[in-house]
Amino acid sequence: QLLKAELAEREVRSIAYQTKTARLPAYKDLTGFDFSAAEVNEVMVRQLHGGDFIDRAENVVLIGGPGTGKTHVATALAVQAIEHHRKKARFWSTVDLVNALE
């Protein structure tokens, strides 16, 4: 039981570390997202939420005007990847990404 407790503690610390290094603006998931109020393809977002794009080494780029739910969806996808698929994620705003690439 001590070994199981140690493994569980390591898992919790790993998720916390990966969440911190992802630089998410806030913790969000899809349960709090109102698809009826946003012009977002719910089927596609839920498919991305499954994480298959990660195994195919594909990126997700969300494009739209202010208030369309891009940040919420991106954060929810990153949280899902970290917590349920044990993958690394990194959140970038367009401005931060352009500055980093310069």
DRENMAR-34304 format. One record per residue: residue number from 1; chain; x, y, z of N, C-alpha, C in turn. Coordinates in pm, 1 decimal, m for minus. Example, Ala and Ser with C-alpha at 12.3 -4.5 7.8 and 13.67 -1.06 7.14 Angstrom:
BEGIN
{pos:1, unit:A, n.xx:1319.0, n.yy:m569.0, n.zz:780.0, ca.xx:1230.0, ca.yy:m450.0, ca.zz:780.0, c.xx:1320.0, c.yy:m330.0, c.zz:780.0};
{pos:2, unit:A, n.xx:1285.0, n.yy:m225.0, n.zz:708.0, ca.xx:1367.0, ca.yy:m106.0, ca.zz:714.0, c.xx:1290.0, c.yy:3.0, c.zz:787.0};
***
This chain:
BEGIN
{pos:1, unit:A, n.xx:81.0, n.yy:m119.4, n.zz:0.0, ca.xx:0.0, ca.yy:0.0, ca.zz:0.0, c.xx:85.9, c.yy:126.6, c.zz:0.0};
{pos:2, unit:A, n.xx:202.6, n.yy:117.1, n.zz:64.1, ca.xx:293.6, ca.yy:231.2, ca.zz:64.9, c.xx:341.7, c.yy:261.8, c.zz:m76.8};
{pos:3, unit:A, n.xx:370.0, n.yy:157.8, n.zz:m152.5, ca.xx:412.7, ca.yy:175.2, ca.zz:m291.7, c.xx:301.9, c.yy:238.7, c.zz:m375.4};
{pos:4, unit:A, n.xx:177.9, n.yy:193.8, n.zz:m354.3, ca.xx:65.3, ca.yy:251.6, ca.zz:m427.3, c.xx:47.1, c.yy:398.6, c.zz:m391.8};
{pos:5, unit:A, n.xx:62.7, n.yy:430.1, n.zz:m264.3, ca.xx:49.9, ca.yy:569.5, ca.zz:m220.7, c.xx:159.3, c.yy:655.4, c.zz:m281.9};
{pos:6, unit:A, n.xx:280.8, n.yy:602.8, n.zz:m288.8, ca.xx:392.4, ca.yy:676.1, ca.zz:m348.7, c.xx:367.4, c.yy:700.5, c.zz:m497.2};
{pos:7, unit:A, n.xx:320.3, n.yy:599.2, n.zz:m567.7, ca.xx:290.8, ca.yy:614.1, ca.zz:m710.7, c.xx:178.6, c.yy:716.3, c.zz:m733.4};
{pos:8, unit:A, n.xx:76.6, n.yy:712.6, n.zz:m650.1, ca.xx:m32.8, ca.yy:809.2, ca.zz:m662.4, c.xx:17.3, c.yy:950.7, c.zz:m637.2};
{pos:9, unit:A, n.xx:102.9, n.yy:968.2, n.zz:m537.1, ca.xx:158.3, ca.yy:1100.4, ca.zz:m506.3, c.xx:244.9, c.yy:1151.1, c.zz:m621.9};
{pos:10, unit:A, n.xx:323.4, n.yy:1064.4, n.zz:m680.0, ca.xx:405.6, ca.yy:1103.9, ca.zz:m794.9, c.xx:318.9, c.yy:1145.6, c.zz:m913.0};
{pos:11, unit:A, n.xx:209.0, n.yy:1073.6, n.zz:m933.1, ca.xx:117.4, ca.yy:1105.7, ca.zz:m1042.1, c.xx:56.2, c.yy:1244.9, c.zz:m1020.8};
{pos:12, unit:A, n.xx:14.0, n.yy:1272.1, n.zz:m898.5, ca.xx:m44.6, ca.yy:1402.4, ca.zz:m866.7, c.xx:58.3, c.yy:1513.2, c.zz:m886.7};
{pos:13, unit:A, n.xx:180.7, n.yy:1491.9, n.zz:m840.5, ca.xx:285.7, ca.yy:1593.4, ca.zz:m857.5, c.xx:318.9, c.yy:1613.5, c.zz:m1004.5};
{pos:14, unit:A, n.xx:320.8, n.yy:1506.0, n.zz:m1081.9, ca.xx:351.0, ca.yy:1516.1, ca.zz:m1224.8, c.xx:244.0, c.yy:1597.0, c.zz:m1297.3};
{pos:15, unit:A, n.xx:117.7, n.yy:1570.8, n.zz:m1267.0, ca.xx:9.0, ca.yy:1644.8, ca.zz:m1330.2, c.xx:16.3, c.yy:1792.1, c.zz:m1291.8};
{pos:16, unit:A, n.xx:43.1, n.yy:1819.7, n.zz:m1165.5, ca.xx:54.0, ca.yy:1959.3, ca.zz:m1119.9, c.xx:169.9, c.yy:2030.2, c.zz:m1190.2};
{pos:17, unit:A, n.xx:282.8, n.yy:1961.5, n.zz:m1204.4, ca.xx:398.6, ca.yy:2020.6, ca.zz:m1271.4, c.xx:368.1, c.yy:2047.0, c.zz:m1419.7};
{pos:18, unit:A, n.xx:309.3, n.yy:1948.3, n.zz:m1487.3, ca.xx:278.3, ca.yy:1965.3, ca.zz:m1629.7, c.xx:175.2, c.yy:2075.3, c.zz:m1650.9};
{pos:19, unit:A, n.xx:80.3, n.yy:2088.1, n.zz:m1558.4, ca.xx:m19.4, ca.yy:2194.3, ca.zz:m1569.2, c.xx:47.4, c.yy:2330.8, c.zz:m1553.3};
{pos:20, unit:A, n.xx:141.1, n.yy:2340.0, n.zz:m1462.0, ca.xx:212.3, ca.yy:2466.4, ca.zz:m1441.6, c.xx:298.2, c.yy:2502.5, c.zz:m1562.5};
{pos:21, unit:A, n.xx:370.8, n.yy:2406.6, n.zz:m1616.7, ca.xx:458.5, ca.yy:2435.3, ca.zz:m1730.3, c.xx:380.6, c.yy:2460.1, c.zz:m1859.8};
{pos:22, unit:A, n.xx:254.8, n.yy:2419.7, n.zz:m1864.0, ca.xx:172.5, ca.yy:2444.7, ca.zz:m1982.9, c.xx:135.7, c.yy:2592.0, c.zz:m1995.2};
{pos:23, unit:A, n.xx:149.0, n.yy:2667.0, n.zz:m1885.5, ca.xx:118.6, ca.yy:2810.4, ca.zz:m1881.5, c.xx:m24.5, c.yy:2840.9, c.zz:m1924.9};
{pos:24, unit:A, n.xx:m116.2, n.yy:2764.6, n.zz:m1871.2, ca.xx:m257.1, ca.yy:2786.3, ca.zz:m1901.3, c.xx:m304.3, c.yy:2913.9, c.zz:m1832.8};
{pos:25, unit:A, n.xx:m387.1, n.yy:2994.0, n.zz:m1899.4, ca.xx:m433.9, ca.yy:3118.0, ca.zz:m1837.4, c.xx:m525.5, c.yy:3092.3, c.zz:m1717.5};
{pos:26, unit:A, n.xx:m598.0, n.yy:2981.3, n.zz:m1717.5, ca.xx:m686.4, ca.yy:2942.5, ca.zz:m1606.9, c.xx:m723.5, c.yy:2796.4, c.zz:m1627.7};
{pos:27, unit:A, n.xx:m766.8, n.yy:2731.5, n.zz:m1522.4, ca.xx:m810.4, ca.yy:2591.7, ca.zz:m1535.5, c.xx:m952.5, c.yy:2590.9, c.zz:m1589.3};
{pos:28, unit:A, n.xx:m971.3, n.yy:2528.7, n.zz:m1704.6, ca.xx:m1104.2, ca.yy:2518.0, ca.zz:m1764.5, c.xx:m1118.7, c.yy:2380.4, c.zz:m1825.9};
{pos:29, unit:A, n.xx:m1241.7, n.yy:2331.5, n.zz:m1826.7, ca.xx:m1270.2, ca.yy:2207.3, ca.zz:m1897.5, c.xx:m1397.0, c.yy:2225.6, c.zz:m1979.7};
{pos:30, unit:A, n.xx:m1435.0, n.yy:2123.5, n.zz:m2053.6, ca.xx:m1549.8, ca.yy:2138.1, ca.zz:m2143.0, c.xx:m1683.1, c.yy:2135.3, c.zz:m2069.5};
{pos:31, unit:A, n.xx:m1684.9, n.yy:2090.7, n.zz:m1944.3, ca.xx:m1812.4, ca.yy:2087.7, ca.zz:m1871.8, c.xx:m1866.5, c.yy:2228.4, c.zz:m1850.4};
{pos:32, unit:A, n.xx:m1778.5, n.yy:2327.1, n.zz:m1844.3, ca.xx:m1823.1, ca.yy:2464.4, ca.zz:m1824.0, c.xx:m1840.6, c.yy:2543.8, c.zz:m1952.4};
{pos:33, unit:A, n.xx:m1826.6, n.yy:2479.0, n.zz:m2066.6, ca.xx:m1835.1, ca.yy:2550.5, ca.zz:m2194.0, c.xx:m1976.7, c.yy:2544.5, c.zz:m2249.2};
{pos:34, unit:A, n.xx:m2030.7, n.yy:2659.9, n.zz:m2286.3, ca.xx:m2165.8, ca.yy:2669.2, ca.zz:m2341.2, c.xx:m2157.6, c.yy:2668.7, c.zz:m2493.7};
{pos:35, unit:A, n.xx:m2177.0, n.yy:2551.4, n.zz:m2551.5, ca.xx:m2168.5, ca.yy:2538.4, ca.zz:m2697.1, c.xx:m2280.2, c.yy:2614.6, c.zz:m2768.0};
{pos:36, unit:A, n.xx:m2392.9, n.yy:2632.2, n.zz:m2701.1, ca.xx:m2504.8, ca.yy:2701.4, ca.zz:m2764.9, c.xx:m2477.4, c.yy:2851.1, c.zz:m2780.4};
{pos:37, unit:A, n.xx:m2389.9, n.yy:2905.8, n.zz:m2697.4, ca.xx:m2359.9, ca.yy:3048.7, ca.zz:m2703.1, c.xx:m2238.8, c.yy:3079.5, c.zz:m2791.2};
{pos:38, unit:A, n.xx:m2171.3, n.yy:2978.8, n.zz:m2839.4, ca.xx:m2049.7, ca.yy:3000.3, ca.zz:m2919.2, c.xx:m2067.1, c.yy:2942.7, c.zz:m3058.7};
{pos:39, unit:A, n.xx:m1998.0, n.yy:3002.9, n.zz:m3152.4, ca.xx:m1999.9, ca.yy:2951.6, ca.zz:m3289.6, c.xx:m1886.9, c.yy:2851.8, c.zz:m3306.3};
{pos:40, unit:A, n.xx:m1899.6, n.yy:2741.2, n.zz:m3235.2, ca.xx:m1795.7, ca.yy:2638.3, ca.zz:m3234.9, c.xx:m1858.3, c.yy:2506.4, c.zz:m3277.8};
{pos:41, unit:A, n.xx:m1786.3, n.yy:2430.7, n.zz:m3357.2, ca.xx:m1833.2, ca.yy:2299.9, ca.zz:m3400.3, c.xx:m1816.8, c.yy:2203.2, c.zz:m3283.0};
{pos:42, unit:A, n.xx:m1926.8, n.yy:2174.9, n.zz:m3214.2, ca.xx:m1921.0, ca.yy:2091.5, ca.zz:m3093.2, c.xx:m1868.4, c.yy:1951.9, c.zz:m3122.8};
{pos:43, unit:A, n.xx:m1908.2, n.yy:1894.3, n.zz:m3234.0, ca.xx:m1863.1, ca.yy:1758.9, ca.zz:m3269.1, c.xx:m1711.4, c.yy:1756.7, c.zz:m3285.1};
{pos:44, unit:A, n.xx:m1657.2, n.yy:1856.8, n.zz:m3354.2, ca.xx:m1513.1, ca.yy:1861.4, ca.zz:m3374.9, c.xx:m1438.7, c.yy:1881.9, c.zz:m3243.6};
{pos:45, unit:A, n.xx:m1488.7, n.yy:1971.1, n.zz:m3159.4, ca.xx:m1422.6, ca.yy:1997.4, ca.zz:m3030.8, c.xx:m1423.0, c.yy:1870.8, c.zz:m2944.9};
{pos:46, unit:A, n.xx:m1535.5, n.yy:1801.4, n.zz:m2941.5, ca.xx:m1542.4, ca.yy:1677.6, ca.zz:m2861.2, c.xx:m1451.8, c.yy:1569.9, c.zz:m2918.8};
{pos:47, unit:A, n.xx:m1437.2, n.yy:1567.8, n.zz:m3051.4, ca.xx:m1346.0, ca.yy:1472.5, ca.zz:m3114.5, c.xx:m1200.9, c.yy:1506.7, c.zz:m3076.7};
{pos:48, unit:A, n.xx:m1165.6, n.yy:1634.1, n.zz:m3080.0, ca.xx:m1032.1, ca.yy:1676.4, ca.zz:m3038.2, c.xx:m1009.4, c.yy:1645.0, c.zz:m2890.2};
{pos:49, unit:A, n.xx:m1113.1, n.yy:1659.1, n.zz:m2811.6, ca.xx:m1106.1, ca.yy:1632.9, ca.zz:m2667.7, c.xx:m1068.0, c.yy:1486.8, c.zz:m2640.7};
{pos:50, unit:A, n.xx:m1099.8, n.yy:1398.7, n.zz:m2734.2, ca.xx:m1062.3, ca.yy:1257.8, ca.zz:m2721.2, c.xx:m912.3, c.yy:1235.1, c.zz:m2729.1};
{pos:51, unit:A, n.xx:m840.4, n.yy:1327.2, n.zz:m2790.3, ca.xx:m694.9, ca.yy:1321.7, ca.zz:m2792.6, c.xx:m630.7, c.yy:1245.6, c.zz:m2906.4};
{pos:52, unit:A, n.xx:m708.1, n.yy:1201.5, n.zz:m3004.6, ca.xx:m649.2, ca.yy:1127.3, ca.zz:m3116.5, c.xx:m548.0, c.yy:1209.4, c.zz:m3194.4};
{pos:53, unit:A, n.xx:m568.3, n.yy:1340.7, n.zz:m3199.5, ca.xx:m474.9, ca.yy:1426.9, ca.zz:m3272.8, c.xx:m335.9, c.yy:1423.4, c.zz:m3210.2};
{pos:54, unit:A, n.xx:m328.7, n.yy:1395.3, n.zz:m3082.1, ca.xx:m198.8, ca.yy:1388.4, ca.zz:m3013.3, c.xx:m118.1, c.yy:1270.0, c.zz:m3065.1};
{pos:55, unit:A, n.xx:m183.4, n.yy:1155.6, n.zz:m3077.5, ca.xx:m114.6, ca.yy:1036.0, ca.zz:m3126.4, c.xx:m68.2, c.yy:1051.7, c.zz:m3270.8};
{pos:56, unit:A, n.xx:m138.9, n.yy:1135.7, n.zz:m3344.9, ca.xx:m99.9, ca.yy:1160.7, ca.zz:m3484.3, c.xx:m0.9, c.yy:1276.6, c.zz:m3496.0};
{pos:57, unit:A, n.xx:41.2, n.yy:1332.7, n.zz:m3382.5, ca.xx:136.9, ca.yy:1444.1, ca.zz:m3376.8, c.xx:87.4, c.yy:1564.8, c.zz:m3456.4};
{pos:58, unit:A, n.xx:m41.3, n.yy:1595.4, n.zz:m3442.9, ca.xx:m100.0, ca.yy:1710.5, ca.zz:m3509.5, c.xx:m115.3, c.yy:1825.4, c.zz:m3410.5};
{pos:59, unit:A, n.xx:m105.4, n.yy:1946.4, n.zz:m3459.6, ca.xx:m128.7, ca.yy:2065.8, ca.zz:m3379.6, c.xx:m273.9, c.yy:2108.5, c.zz:m3393.2};
{pos:60, unit:A, n.xx:m319.9, n.yy:2185.4, n.zz:m3296.7, ca.xx:m453.1, ca.yy:2244.5, ca.zz:m3304.2, c.xx:m435.4, c.yy:2395.4, c.zz:m3299.9};
{pos:61, unit:A, n.xx:m488.8, n.yy:2463.6, n.zz:m3399.3, ca.xx:m484.1, ca.yy:2609.0, ca.zz:m3405.6, c.xx:m627.9, c.yy:2657.7, c.zz:m3407.5};
{pos:62, unit:A, n.xx:m660.9, n.yy:2741.3, n.zz:m3310.7, ca.xx:m797.2, ca.yy:2794.0, ca.zz:m3300.7, c.xx:m798.5, c.yy:2938.4, c.zz:m3348.5};
{pos:63, unit:A, n.xx:m887.5, n.yy:2967.7, n.zz:m3441.8, ca.xx:m894.7, ca.yy:3100.0, ca.zz:m3502.1, c.xx:m1036.8, c.yy:3153.6, c.zz:m3486.7};
{pos:64, unit:A, n.xx:m1048.0, n.yy:3280.9, n.zz:m3450.1, ca.xx:m1178.7, ca.yy:3343.5, ca.zz:m3438.0, c.xx:m1166.2, c.yy:3476.4, c.zz:m3368.1};
{pos:65, unit:A, n.xx:m1273.3, n.yy:3549.1, n.zz:m3367.7, ca.xx:m1274.8, ca.yy:3680.3, ca.zz:m3304.5, c.xx:m1277.1, c.yy:3670.5, c.zz:m3153.2};
{pos:66, unit:A, n.xx:m1270.3, n.yy:3786.0, n.zz:m3087.1, ca.xx:m1274.6, ca.yy:3787.8, ca.zz:m2941.1, c.xx:m1407.8, c.yy:3733.0, c.zz:m2888.7};
{pos:67, unit:A, n.xx:m1400.1, n.yy:3657.8, n.zz:m2780.9, ca.xx:m1520.1, ca.yy:3606.9, ca.zz:m2717.2, c.xx:m1583.6, c.yy:3486.3, c.zz:m2783.1};
{pos:68, unit:A, n.xx:m1510.5, n.yy:3418.4, n.zz:m2870.1, ca.xx:m1567.4, ca.yy:3303.2, ca.zz:m2939.7, c.xx:m1536.9, c.yy:3170.6, c.zz:m2871.5};
{pos:69, unit:A, n.xx:m1459.8, n.yy:3173.6, n.zz:m2763.5, ca.xx:m1432.7, ca.yy:3051.3, ca.zz:m2687.9, c.xx:m1301.0, c.yy:2983.0, c.zz:m2718.7};
{pos:70, unit:A, n.xx:m1215.1, n.yy:3049.5, n.zz:m2793.2, ca.xx:m1086.8, ca.yy:2988.2, ca.zz:m2830.5, c.xx:m1003.4, c.yy:2951.1, c.zz:m2708.6};
{pos:71, unit:A, n.xx:m988.2, n.yy:3043.2, n.zz:m2616.3, ca.xx:m906.0, ca.yy:3018.6, ca.zz:m2498.1, c.xx:m965.7, c.yy:2909.1, c.zz:m2411.9};
{pos:72, unit:A, n.xx:m1095.1, n.yy:2910.4, n.zz:m2395.9, ca.xx:m1161.1, ca.yy:2807.5, ca.zz:m2315.2, c.xx:m1139.5, c.yy:2669.4, c.zz:m2376.6};
{pos:73, unit:A, n.xx:m1161.4, n.yy:2657.4, n.zz:m2507.0, ca.xx:m1144.9, ca.yy:2528.3, ca.zz:m2574.9, c.xx:m999.3, c.yy:2484.1, c.zz:m2570.6};
{pos:74, unit:A, n.xx:m907.0, n.yy:2575.0, n.zz:m2597.7, ca.xx:m764.5, ca.yy:2539.5, ca.zz:m2594.9, c.xx:m722.8, c.yy:2492.9, c.zz:m2456.7};
{pos:75, unit:A, n.xx:m767.2, n.yy:2561.2, n.zz:m2354.9, ca.xx:m733.4, ca.yy:2523.6, ca.zz:m2218.2, c.xx:m793.5, c.yy:2388.4, c.zz:m2183.1};
{pos:76, unit:A, n.xx:m916.9, n.yy:2365.7, n.zz:m2222.7, ca.xx:m981.8, ca.yy:2237.2, ca.zz:m2195.4, c.xx:m909.6, c.yy:2123.1, c.zz:m2265.1};
{pos:77, unit:A, n.xx:m863.9, n.yy:2144.8, n.zz:m2387.6, ca.xx:m788.7, ca.yy:2041.3, ca.zz:m2459.4, c.xx:m655.3, c.yy:2013.0, c.zz:m2391.0};
{pos:78, unit:A, n.xx:m589.2, n.yy:2118.2, n.zz:m2345.1, ca.xx:m461.3, ca.yy:2100.8, ca.zz:m2275.9, c.xx:m480.1, c.yy:2027.5, c.zz:m2143.6};
{pos:79, unit:A, n.xx:m581.2, n.yy:2064.1, n.zz:m2067.9, ca.xx:m609.1, ca.yy:1996.5, ca.zz:m1940.6, c.xx:m638.1, c.yy:1848.9, c.zz:m1965.1};
{pos:80, unit:A, n.xx:m716.4, n.yy:1819.1, n.zz:m2065.3, ca.xx:m748.6, ca.yy:1679.9, ca.zz:m2099.2, c.xx:m622.1, c.yy:1602.8, c.zz:m2136.3};
{pos:81, unit:A, n.xx:m536.3, n.yy:1664.0, n.zz:m2216.9, ca.xx:m411.8, ca.yy:1597.3, ca.zz:m2257.4, c.xx:m322.9, c.yy:1568.4, c.zz:m2137.3};
{pos:82, unit:A, n.xx:m313.2, n.yy:1662.4, n.zz:m2047.1, ca.xx:m227.0, ca.yy:1646.0, ca.zz:m1929.3, c.xx:m285.5, c.yy:1545.0, c.zz:m1831.3};
{pos:83, unit:A, n.xx:m411.2, n.yy:1561.6, n.zz:m1795.9, ca.xx:m470.5, ca.yy:1481.7, ca.zz:m1689.6, c.xx:m511.3, c.yy:1341.3, c.zz:m1732.5};
{pos:84, unit:A, n.xx:m557.0, n.yy:1326.0, n.zz:m1855.9, ca.xx:m611.5, ca.yy:1196.3, ca.zz:m1895.5, c.xx:m524.1, c.yy:1118.4, c.zz:m1992.8};
{pos:85, unit:A, n.xx:m438.7, n.yy:1188.2, n.zz:m2065.6, ca.xx:m352.3, ca.yy:1120.8, ca.zz:m2161.8, c.xx:m206.1, c.yy:1125.3, c.zz:m2119.8};
{pos:86, unit:A, n.xx:m178.6, n.yy:1195.1, n.zz:m2007.8, ca.xx:m42.6, ca.yy:1207.6, ca.zz:m1952.4, c.xx:55.3, c.yy:1261.5, c.zz:m2056.1};
{pos:87, unit:A, n.xx:10.0, n.yy:1363.2, n.zz:m2129.2, ca.xx:92.4, ca.yy:1428.2, ca.zz:m2230.8, c.xx:129.4, c.yy:1567.8, c.zz:m2184.1};
{pos:88, unit:A, n.xx:231.6, n.yy:1622.2, n.zz:m2246.1, ca.xx:270.0, ca.yy:1760.2, ca.zz:m2220.9, c.xx:189.4, c.yy:1850.8, c.zz:m2312.6};
{pos:89, unit:A, n.xx:162.2, n.yy:1970.6, n.zz:m2263.9, ca.xx:89.5, ca.yy:2068.8, ca.zz:m2343.3, c.xx:151.0, c.yy:2204.9, c.zz:m2317.1};
{pos:90, unit:A, n.xx:128.2, n.yy:2296.6, n.zz:m2411.1, ca.xx:178.4, ca.yy:2433.6, ca.zz:m2392.8, c.xx:78.7, c.yy:2527.3, c.zz:m2456.5};
{pos:91, unit:A, n.xx:32.0, n.yy:2623.9, n.zz:m2378.6, ca.xx:m61.8, ca.yy:2724.4, ca.zz:m2426.7, c.xx:16.6, c.yy:2844.7, c.zz:m2476.2};
{pos:92, unit:A, n.xx:m16.3, n.yy:2889.4, n.zz:m2596.1, ca.xx:46.0, ca.yy:3008.7, ca.zz:m2654.4, c.xx:m62.8, c.yy:3102.1, c.zz:m2703.4};
{pos:93, unit:A, n.xx:m53.4, n.yy:3227.2, n.zz:m2668.0, ca.xx:m137.5, ca.yy:3327.1, ca.zz:m2734.4, c.xx:m64.7, c.yy:3363.7, c.zz:m2863.3};
{pos:94, unit:A, n.xx:m134.9, n.yy:3422.2, n.zz:m2956.3, ca.xx:m72.5, ca.yy:3459.1, ca.zz:m3083.6, c.xx:43.5, c.yy:3556.4, c.zz:m3062.2};
{pos:95, unit:A, n.xx:23.1, n.yy:3654.7, n.zz:m2976.8, ca.xx:127.4, ca.yy:3754.7, ca.zz:m2951.8, c.xx:251.4, c.yy:3688.8, c.zz:m2891.7};
{pos:96, unit:A, n.xx:232.2, n.yy:3602.8, n.zz:m2792.1, ca.xx:346.0, ca.yy:3534.8, ca.zz:m2729.5, c.xx:419.5, c.yy:3444.6, c.zz:m2828.4};
{pos:97, unit:A, n.xx:344.9, n.yy:3374.9, n.zz:m2911.7, ca.xx:406.6, ca.yy:3285.9, ca.zz:m3009.3, c.xx:487.6, c.yy:3363.9, c.zz:m3112.2};
{pos:98, unit:A, n.xx:432.4, n.yy:3471.9, n.zz:m3163.5, ca.xx:504.7, ca.yy:3554.3, ca.zz:m3261.1, c.xx:631.3, c.yy:3610.7, c.zz:m3198.7};
{pos:99, unit:A, n.xx:622.2, n.yy:3661.8, n.zz:m3077.0, ca.xx:739.8, ca.yy:3714.9, ca.zz:m3008.7, c.xx:845.7, c.yy:3608.0, c.zz:m2986.6};
{pos:100, unit:A, n.xx:805.3, n.yy:3488.0, n.zz:m2950.4, ca.xx:899.9, ca.yy:3379.6, ca.zz:m2929.5, c.xx:967.8, c.yy:3339.2, c.zz:m3061.1};
{pos:101, unit:A, n.xx:892.7, n.yy:3342.0, n.zz:m3168.8, ca.xx:949.0, ca.yy:3302.8, ca.zz:m3298.7, c.xx:1042.9, c.yy:3408.8, c.zz:m3354.1};
{pos:102, unit:A, n.xx:1019.8, n.yy:3536.4, n.zz:m3317.1, ca.xx:1108.7, ca.yy:3642.4, ca.zz:m3365.0, c.xx:1244.8, c.yy:3624.1, c.zz:m3301.4};
***
